[in-house]
């Protein structure tokens, strides 16, 4: 029996729909049973036929009933062997309860890597350019699908920026805007695919890149990396189609690839018809000298694929990065990705282009370098004073992280647990190794992008008490 409530917030057709649907799902109306006709039910309920028709139409669209010409509406079989017999739903509530019951240590100082303090973002200028663009004639393209390579204005600004800051000569036609390193690497995995898919990669190296290669069924050939730099000898017998490297600031050790190694790598790519993927993830953040020239700027054979990002200098949540494709790969790119659209919002790209055009991005980078240099210098000063020769710092002079080595043999698991006891978070180096057994156990990873100078001082003091007072 269907009841209509005059004072209900739900429209009458929805009341009919819900009641019939519920009766079908609970088995009160059997499969194959004929429902009352539209005219009959409308007269019974004292409502318009259109109201009943609207309810029946919705039920039919969703597969609960079926209209048979000249016969009326009949109930469909909505049972499912899979959902009724095989599917056992997870108890989400129980899982979340178990998770919340785990005792988490209180973290006062998080020496993480990547997240930036919110106050460093240029909110005022971002609002200004957003308003200007939305009130200008440019807004006409807001409902268009963006070009697969990204906004033309932003690509033009990136070309200018790369020429001034990295010594690179490229064109807007070579720039492809992406929503992060993984997006760009996924494209490259398609472009570079061969029968024997091998990527040479630093070991240790950035695990986010390695995961993309593995997920795309590439085999990873290790290029050994250490605090003294890369060992390139093994790449010559790798048969790799490309080498993924971070030459300006090796991740995670922080070394800079020498000019001799750069030339050797470029020669390898040229001789072996291979490519170099240059991840220039934090090249703007250099404190002890001018930024190191990009490997791309030395390449005379069009073998380097340059990848840059705004995540370390502006904001990781904008999800804007870019790559410079060699001219020789452009035809293949346009063929394989002809139906794609840029994954980054048009408005974000256009605002970023306007922000860069007036020199704000360069000023922002200078400001960020000053801020991070202070934290970098304070970290070295306090670590040297507190730890003395008990800790060796790797990766000085650039970026927002260090690798800490413990000559006394203290192991990272113990170091991390002791730090957590005093409210400090530091990180393992193990994820950066493809062969995790090869990771030395006396090193840890530590960043400072989220901390101010005072927090760096206080955090290091607590680490000293946790690690070295505990030993004595």
Secondary structure, DSSP 8 states (H G I E B T S, - for coil): -----TT-SS-HHHHHHHHHHHHHHTTSS-TT-B---HHHHHHHHTS-HHHHHHHHHHHHHTTSEEEETTTEEEE-----HIIIII-----HHHHHHHHHHS-----SEE--SS---GGGS-HHHHHHHHHHHHTSGGGGGTTS---TT--HHHHHHHHHHHHHHH-----GGGEEEESSHHHHHHHHHHHT--SS-EEEEEES--HHHHHHHHHTT-EEEEEEEETTEE-GGGGGGS--SEEEE-TTS-TTT-----HHHHHHHHHHHHHTT-EEEEE-TTTT-BSSSS----GGGG-SSS-EEEEEESTTTT-GGG--EEEE--HHHHHHHHHHTTT---SS-HHHHHHHHHHHHTTHHHHHHHHHHHHHHHHHHHHHHHHHHHHGGG-EEESTTBSSEEEEE-TT---HHHHHHHHHHTTEE-EESGGG-SSGGGS-TTEEEEE-TT--HHHHHHHHHHHHIIIIIHH-
